[in-house]
Amino acid sequence: MELISTPLLPDGYKVPASRNEAPSRRLRRLLAEKPYVFAPGVYDPMGAQLLMYHGFDAVYFSGYSFAIGHLGTTDMDLYSSVEIADGARRAVSALRKFQLTMAIGDPEKKAAPVHLEIPPVVVDMDAGYGNLFNVQRTVELYVNAGVAAAHLEDQVMPKRCGHIAGKALISADEFVGKLRMMRSAADDLGREDFVIIARTDGVSASEAPESKRGLELAVDRGLRYLDSGVPDLLWCEFPTAERGPTETFCTEIRKRFPKARFAFNYSSSFKWHNEKNPITWDELGLLGVGFIFITLALQHAAGHGMSVLLRDLMEKQEEGYMDLQRKEWADGGDIPTRSHHLFTGVPYHHHVGREYGAARLSEDMDEHLEISKVV
């Protein structure tokens, strides 16, 4: 890993050189080098930082997760482009800051610096939040936020989650116009490498201008979208975990576009653990899937973890919290958030504050809140 200096760190501390690589360019490089790029779905900066800490290829900023985390509601176009773009901006900013905080380590406690790569962020763009001019504005917001890629879907607005009944599609021509606007808006900002993912909900749509329905409609739509020359990846949303439709869709598309690459939602709506023969990620890679993601991965994990703690607090009071601490600080564990001191960058702020002559700031850092030992 090549390391470079940055003016945001004291002398002697460095970060990976990829800090200066455009996120979209990094994502394209990963897509070219790896059988597939995998990204769990997040909805906030802390989740994105945890993905970065654990070394994931990319971050997927999920619209459904954002709806739950931002509004406490379902995925039905209830938030605006500005809201989700700001959420994505804060996630990207947090990743860049996290790289700095980890690169300091904790000199006073002899914790060595950790050099982490910044994962590119892929963001849900739903149906574009309006017409093609809304798409133009949203792409501008995303590109200026440092987003690497976005996906657009062919539903009528207000859109619905891909696994909610009653989805209707706009015409393929209108959708291609939106895709073309995505490409043009990104190119105009100098981001010709911005990655565009076209999604079709054709398999389970109940309304569409065409007479075709089901998988036949999805394949036809996918071919028309690739004919435009715009999408880098094609995503078909499937209503079940059954492997057959996925294999058929990818195979049919590749008859005309042998080098087509796909995105695949390993949806948390499906009970994968109950499938007798679930399709594997390696199998998806062989079908041409270049980007795999789990939309609600961290939302489910957070809900599970918080529910366990809250139940224990109700039943066992203080012992319930001590049980959590025992798990956090167990020997051999690697839970970066167990010490907010390091994860949130107290050493970074302390040492950079001192470097800039802000002695009061560095002295005010309360390091005594860190738990150093659990008996």
Secondary structure, 3 states (H helix, E strand, C coil): CCEECCCCCCCCCCEEHHHHCCHHHHHHHHHHHCCCEEEEEECCHHHHHHHHHCCCCCEEECHHHHHHHHHCCCCCCCCCHHHHHHHHHHHHHHHHHHHHHHHHCEHHHCECCCCCCCCCEEEECCCCCCCHHHHHHHHHHHHHHCCCEEEEECECCCCCCCCCCCCEECCHHHHHHHHHHHHHHHHHCCCCCCEEEEEECCCCCCECCCCCCHHHHHHHHHHHHHHCCCCCEEEECCCCCCHHHHHHHHHHHHHHCCCCCEEEECCCCCCHHHCCCCCCHHHHHHHCEEEEEECCHHHHHHHHHHHHHHHHHHHHCHHHHHHHHHHHCCCCCCCHHHCHHHHCCHHHHHHHHHHCCCHHHHHHCCHHHCCCCCC
